[in-house]
Amino acid sequence: MAVEQDREAVTKGTIQFIEAIRERVGQVVVGQEVVVERLLIALFTGGHVLLQGVPGIAKTLLASALSRAIDLDFSRVQFTIDLLPADILGSEILDQRVNEFKVKKGPIFTNLLLADEINRAAPKVQGALLEAMQERKVTIGGETFTLPAPFLVIATQNPIEQAGTFELPEAQLDRFMLCHRLDYPSPSQEKEILRRNASLGVRRSDRGAIAQTEFDIIDHEPVGSSEQLIQAMEAVHHVHVSETFIDHVVAIINRTRSHPNIELGASPRAGIALIKASRARALIQGRDYVVPDDLFALAEDAILHRIRLNYEALADGLSGVQVLQSLLNDLGALVD
């Protein structure tokens, strides 16, 4: 009885912690509530997120605000064609004073890494990052270093520009727990963005002044501690998953492998991601059990980047979203 009461108290505190994070991020980022939820899901479950969206929709601001809300170390790497693996992982540098090599750790040694426009880097760089994401360790000069905990990669892709890019192959996309597609803000949200930006003013610096940006108004005081984050991660594992829910996940994953329009079906990682993400979403929504709505809400983010349509489907003008939605509609009929 005492254990259940302690668990309820921790869960209540975790929900308050989550609400405080969302409120803090909302002070600088207008809208994007779903994206914030997806990032929290990844953070609470140890996954990684790929964000697809055009520039200028607050991806960097969102990651920075989230890291400061929970007092996490934050690094940003702008991926370019001339980027090398050592620029991310680190390298050995000769210290001429003592004539010895010393390890200089790269920006990957952080809690939250924003890999901006990951598809602009060469495949060798992409592979080095994704390998570190999977193994959560880096080898530099024969010495192995464990990455900090927690460790979350938020990678971004611009889906519009294709010149000078190297698309991630399906095997590497599979490493991302979720792939979320961002859209433009609604007219009312964009009006609020413009209104807030117009009121930022300037900040005096030396003998001049600098026009303030949204980054300048991010509160540096965290709303929670690392212990609260750990409690949230533990609380996710106490969220109940029924056998029926697992059957539904298995059903949707297997149907992607036998669908006539799909050449490459979802891997077992898709099912694992769906269940993990559903548990975290249930916790964020204040539940200690998953429901079918969690599966339907997360299916596109967990499955779509893990499947590939065949030539006939593409020739008929079908999209992955359409095919996946038809599968979800069939599953929904069974659930109902």
N, C-alpha and C positions, 0 to 999 in steps of 0.2 A: 504493500500500500504506500509506504514511504517512498519507494523507488518511483512509483507512478506519479506521485505528487511532485517529486523533484523533476521528473521528466516534463510534466505539464508546465512547471514554473520556467524551465529552460526554454521550452517551446514558445511560451508567451513572451519571454524576453527576446527570443530570436525574431519573432514576428515584429516586435517593436523596433529591433535593430534594423530589420529589412525596411520597414516604413521610414525610419530615420534616414537611411541611405537614399531611398527614392526621393524623399523630400529635399535632401541636400543637393542631389544631382538636378532635380527639377528647378532649383534656384538659378542655374546657369544654362540648362538645356531645356528648350521648349519642346514639348511632345516627346516622341521617341520612347514612350513608356514600355512598349514591347521590346525594344532593343535593350533597355535597362534590365528588363526581366531576363532576357536571354543571357546577358553578361553575368548576372547574379547566378543563374542556373549553372553556367560554366564554372564560375568561381567556387560554388558550393560543391560541385561534383568532380573537380579536377580536370575538366575538359578544356578545349580550345575552340575559339569562334572565328569564323571567316565572315566578314561583312562585305557584301557587294552593294555598291552604290556610287553615284556620281560624287565628284568633289564638292565640298562646301556644305555638307549636311551634318556637321558637328561630330564626326567620328572621333577625331583627336580630342576635342573638348570633352566629349563624353567619357573617354578612357581616362583622361587626366582628372576629371571631377570624381569619378568612381574611385580611383586610387587614393586620392586625398581624403575622401569620405571615410575610408577604412584604414588610413595610415599605412598604405602600401608603397613600396618603392616602384617608380614608374620610369620607363625608358621608351624612347621612340626612335625607330630606325626608318629612314626614307630609303626604300629599295630602288636601286638604279642599276643600269646595265653593267657598270664597272665595279659594283660591290663584290667583295671577296668574302669567303667564309670567315676568315680571320677578323674581318671588320665587325662581325656579329659575335663570334664565339670568343675571340681573344687570341693572343699569340705570345711567343717568347721574345723578349727584347734583351739585347746585350747591355748590361750595366758596365760601362767602361771603367768605372772607378774601382770595381772589384774584379773585373774581367769574368763575370758570371752572367748566365742567362736568368732572367726573372720573368715570371708570368704576369702579363697584363690582361686581366679579365675584360671581356667585351660587354656590350650593353645587354646581352642575354641574361646576365647575372642580376636579375631583378625579379620583382613579384608580378608585375604587369608589363608586358612588352607589347607595344604597338608596332606591328610590322606593316608599314604603310606602303600600299601598292606592291604587294609581294610578287605579282606577276611581271614586274619590270626587271627583276633580277634573273640572272642566268640559272638554269636548272641545278648547277652544282651548289649554288648558294641556297636555293630553295630546299634542296635535299639535306644540306647541313642543318638548317633550322628545323625541318620537320623531324629529323633523326633525334635532335636534342629534345624536341617536344615530346617524342615518344618515350625516350629512355630517361629523360629528366637528369641527364648528366652530360658533361662535355670533357673531351680529352684534348689537352693542350701540351704539346711537347712530351708526350708519353705519360703525363700525369693526368689522372681523372678527377674532375671536380663535380660535386653534386650541385644542382641548381637549387636556388632558394625555394622554400615552401611558405605559402602557396606560390604556384607559378602558372600564370595564365597568359597565353598569346592571343592577341586580337589582331588578326591579319585583315587587310582591306584589299579589295580589287575594284578597279574601275571597269564596269562591264561595257563601256562605250568605246573607248580607245583600244585598238588592237595593234597599232603600229609600235614596234619596239617592245613587245611584250612576249612572255613565255608562259603560256597557260599551264596551270597545274594539272598533271595527269590524274586520272581517276584514283590510282593507287595512293597518291599523295593527298588528294582531297579527302580520302577516307580517314586520314589522321585527324581531321577536324570533327569535333563532336557535333557542332551545329554550323550551318551556313545560312545566315540571315540576309535577306534582300531588303535594303532600305529604299524608301521612296521619298519624294519631295514632301515637305510639310503641307498641311491643308492651308487654305487662305487665311483662316483665323489664326492658326499657329504662326504663319509667316508674318502676319500683322503684329503679333506679340513679339516675334524675334526683332523686327525692325524697330518697334517701340522701345524695347529694352536697349538695343544697340545705340539708339539716338540719345539715350539718357546716361551713357557711360561717362562722358566728359573726358577730361585730360588729366594726366598725372605729371606733376613737376619732377624734373630730373636734371641734376646739375644746374646749368644756367638756362635750360630750355624746358620743354614739355613734350610729352608723348601721349598721343591719343590712346585711350584705354581700350582694351579688348575684353571679351568675355573671360579670357584666361586670368585677367587681373582681378576679377571679382570672385574667383573661387576661394571659398573659405578654407584656410589651411588647418583648421582645428577639426580633427576627425570626430565622427559621431559615434564611433565604436572602436573597440580594441581588437587585437589579433585573437584574444581569447574568445570574444564573441563570435568571430569568424569561425574559429574551430568548433564552437558549440553549434553553429549553424550547419557546418559540414557533417557533424555527428547527428544532428537532428534529421537530416535528409535520410540517413540510413534507418531511422525508426519509422519512416513513412511506410504504411502497409501497401503491399502490392498483391492483389489477389491472383489466384491461378487463372481466373477468367481473363483478367487483364493481360497476363502473360500469353495466353492463347490468342488474344486479339493481336498482340504484337507479332507473334510468330506467323499468324495468318497474313498480315499485311506485308511482312518481309518476304515470305515465300511466294506471294502472288506477284511480286516484282520480278521474280526469277522465272516465272512461267508465262508472263504476259506476252502476247504476240507482238506488241509494239516495242518491247524492251529488249535490247541486245545484252546489256550488262545489268544484272539485278543487284539489289542491295546486299552488302556483306553482313556477317554476324555483328560487326561493330555497330551497324544501324540499329539493331534490336537492343543492344546494350545501351546505346546512346538514348534511345527512346525511353527506356525504363528509368535510367538515371535522371534524365531531364524531366520526366513526368513526376518523379518523386520530389525533385527540387521545386518544380512549378506548384505542386500541391502544397508544399510547405510555405512558399511565398504567398499563396492564396489563403493560408490559414487552415489548411486541412492536414490531417495525419493519415490520409489514404488517397490513392490515385483514383481518378474517374475517367471514363472514355473521352471526356472533353479534353483532358490533358494530352491524350494520344493524338486526337484530331488537330489540336492547336499546334503541336510540335512536329507533326509528321513531315511537313514540307521542309522544315529546317534540318531535320535529322536524316531524311531519306533522299531528297531531290538531288543533292550533289553526289550521291553514291550510285545513281543509275544513269544509263546511257541508252537513248532511243536508237532503234535500228534505222537503216537507210530508208526503208519503206515508210516508216512513221514520219520521218523528217520530210520525205518527198510529198507526203499527204498534208504537210503543213501543221502537224501536231507538235505540241510542246510538252516538255516534261511535266509542267504544272497540270496540263489537261489530263495526261495519262494518270498521274498520281491521284488527281481528284476523282477520276472515275473509279479507281481502286478504293479510295476512302468512301465514296458513295456506296459501293457494294458492301464494304465492311459495316458502314453505318446502318444499312438495311438489316444486317444480321444482328447488330447490337440492339436495335430497336425491337 
